[in-house]
Amino acid sequence: MDRIFNRKIDITTIQGIRTYRNTLQLILLKVLHDMFPHRKVKIEYSINKGCYCNIENVKITKEHIESIKRRVQDYIDKDVEIKEIYCTRQKAIELLKEHKIFDIAEALEYVNNSKVLIYDLDGFLSVFYSEVAQRTSYVDLFDIKPYEPGFIFFYPTRHKPYELPLYTEQNKLASVFGEFNRWGEILGIPDVKSLNKIVRDGSINDIILASEALQDIKLGEISQEICDKHMKFIMIAGPSSSGKTTFANRLRIHLIVHGINARIISLDDYYRNRADMVPDASGKVDLETIDALDIKMFQNNMNELSTKGKTLIPSFDFTTATRRAELVPISLHESEVLIIEGIHGLNPLMTKGINEEFIYKIYISALTTINIDNHNRFSTTDTRLIRRISRDYHYRNSSASHTLNMWESVRSGEDKYIFPFQEEADVIFNSALIYEHGLFRSIAEPILRKIKKEDPVYCESKRLLDILSAFEKIDAFAVPPSSIIREFIGGSCFH
């Protein structure tokens, strides 16, 4: 028998899926609060098509999972009202402390909003930075699977609203998230309030330089592996605003230290002429699809470089949307490597027919794990969006409204063409920096405040402003010119 869905939330929209997810998470948090009343519950990061959660000093068992699922479903079936308490920030802090929700109360100490909206489910209080539904019955589809030492909480996606995503192993990605958490421990910054204390104490410059040094260590490890394995083609791919350009240049410098000269090219130069691309049913040309690239020419070029040491590569003119008539000569000597940057760099179709022994694949993204509090994380997607808003405004003459309006289309392309291949990478590089949100608060806040209330993206800009308000402002003075962050705020030595 088919399941009957009775929803009052349109989860095909970004705002709707956030409301759906927040509501499920509030129910989950209430259940875990009742089951483990003296343990901290932490919602951490997106992984394996779901959200990873853990409970302090508790190893989740199958029996735990069954009990949690049963209790969550019971709340959904009972159609319990979720109450809203709109009060001053100080009153919110007092209420949360009364209910022993200390971590959220402490985080609110740094938020500069005068008013706070608290959600109350059956006596359990929490705060979210986007909407929660009015009743528990408005959500109807979830699953929970063990993922040591915690578990993964699954919910539907915008693109497939009436089914749960297929579970896919993402061990490499999970390892990088774990590494970032360890870096946070090394720096003494497990959460936002710890970062804010360091900013107020005036010690943030040391954290900035230490964060950059940790990334340099990782770059050193990657360059050493490329050298040891005698790789020739370094494929770099990642979603928007991951810092691919700066990463490629920094990797080139690290390879020089090993006596290896590196050239950098972009897959964008392999675009077909816009007039030759076939539009879809709506009449639009999909510039994100791999079919927009001349794959065969790329493969021939790489094979010629492998066998002959030289070839002629194309050059694309984006102002005319056509390939330039003259091909560009390029050579590759024995002590040189070619760094190739583009969104399809990890797609096996791109490198089909090229000797795999020569290819080293790198996936890069800003894999943020810092939490505002135990119930609210600063998502990887939001980190990249804030970066892009800053860069587009200052260096591409685009307003925050324009960036926000096109963001859904950007994300759809990533879902189709980038994320499915991230585990194909030989290594995943995390371009997130633990201090960057305080820095972007100083830069992005005035840009976002330009959006008017009548603008369709006003609610989204308000959500981002509310999240950024949890961070103390950080000045860019100590950020090195080689930092990935400089790609988005200016002052990069590579541009």
Order of alpha helices (4+ residues) and beta strands (2+ residues): alpha-beta-beta-alpha-beta-alpha-alpha-beta-beta-beta-beta-alpha-alpha-alpha-beta-alpha-beta-alpha-beta-beta-beta-beta-beta-beta-beta-beta-alpha-alpha-beta-alpha-alpha-alpha
